[in-house]
Amino acid sequence: MDINTLPLALRILFYAIPFSHQIIASKAVIMGDYWTATLSIIYVSVFTMIVMYVASRLFATEKILTAKIKFKRIGIGRRKTAKEL
């Protein structure tokens, strides 16, 4: 499937998925489009670094071991007491 034939919204969604870039980059290299292949490699590298940073920050704390992760912003993980109701 040629990604350029998709509507813009689907194309953006497809480009946002990092696992699709291996196919995009390999097809681009075969077609001689090295700029697209380079951008795909850069995107996947940046995405990997962000995921590794978030994972290292999460696993560096002991919260993951004690399961005391609280999501204060959206209200998940916190039970209301009778006094708060």
C-alpha positions as CSV (number, residue, x, y, z in Angstrom):
1,M,0.0,0.0,0.0
2,D,1.3,3.4,-0.9
3,I,1.1,5.7,2.1
4,N,0.8,8.8,-0.1
5,T,-2.6,7.6,-1.4
6,L,-4.1,7.7,2.1
7,P,-6.0,10.7,3.4
8,L,-4.0,13.2,5.4
9,A,-5.5,12.1,8.8
10,L,-4.6,8.5,8.2
11,R,-1.2,9.4,6.9
12,I,-0.4,11.4,10.1
13,L,-1.7,8.6,12.2
14,F,0.4,6.1,10.3
15,Y,3.5,8.3,10.6
16,A,3.0,8.6,14.4
17,I,3.3,4.9,14.9
18,P,7.1,4.2,15.3
19,F,6.9,0.6,14.1
20,S,5.7,1.7,10.7
21,H,9.0,3.6,10.0
22,Q,11.0,0.4,9.3
23,I,8.8,-0.3,6.3
24,I,8.7,3.3,5.2
25,A,12.5,3.7,5.4
26,S,13.2,0.4,3.6
27,K,10.8,1.4,0.8
28,A,12.3,4.9,0.6
29,V,15.9,3.5,0.3
30,I,14.8,1.2,-2.6
31,M,13.2,4.1,-4.4
32,G,16.3,6.3,-3.8
33,D,14.5,8.7,-1.4
34,Y,17.3,8.9,1.3
35,W,15.8,12.0,2.9
36,T,12.6,10.1,4.0
37,A,14.8,7.2,5.3
38,T,16.9,9.6,7.3
39,L,13.9,11.3,8.8
40,S,12.4,7.9,9.7
41,I,15.6,6.9,11.5
42,I,15.8,10.2,13.4
43,Y,12.1,9.9,14.4
44,V,12.5,6.3,15.7
45,S,15.8,7.3,17.5
46,V,14.1,10.2,19.3
47,F,11.1,8.2,20.2
48,T,13.3,5.4,21.6
49,M,15.3,7.9,23.7
50,I,12.1,9.4,25.1
51,V,10.7,6.0,26.0
52,M,14.0,5.0,27.6
53,Y,14.1,8.2,29.6
54,V,10.6,7.7,30.9
55,A,11.3,4.1,31.7
56,S,14.5,4.9,33.5
57,R,12.8,7.6,35.6
58,L,10.0,5.2,36.5
59,F,12.2,2.3,37.4
60,A,14.7,4.5,39.3
61,T,12.2,5.1,42.0
62,E,10.9,2.5,44.3
63,K,7.3,3.3,43.6
64,I,7.1,0.7,40.9
65,L,8.2,-1.9,43.5
66,T,5.7,-0.8,46.1
67,A,2.9,-0.1,43.7
68,K,2.4,3.4,45.1
69,I,2.0,5.2,41.8
70,K,-0.7,7.9,42.1
71,F,-2.2,9.8,39.2
72,K,-3.2,13.0,40.9
73,R,-4.0,15.0,37.8
74,I,-6.8,12.7,36.5
75,G,-7.9,11.3,39.8
76,I,-7.0,7.6,39.1
77,G,-5.5,5.6,42.0
78,R,-7.0,7.7,44.7
79,R,-10.0,6.6,46.7
80,K,-12.2,9.1,48.3
81,T,-12.7,8.8,52.0
82,A,-16.1,9.2,53.8
83,K,-15.0,12.7,54.9
84,E,-14.4,13.8,51.3
85,L,-17.7,12.6,50.1
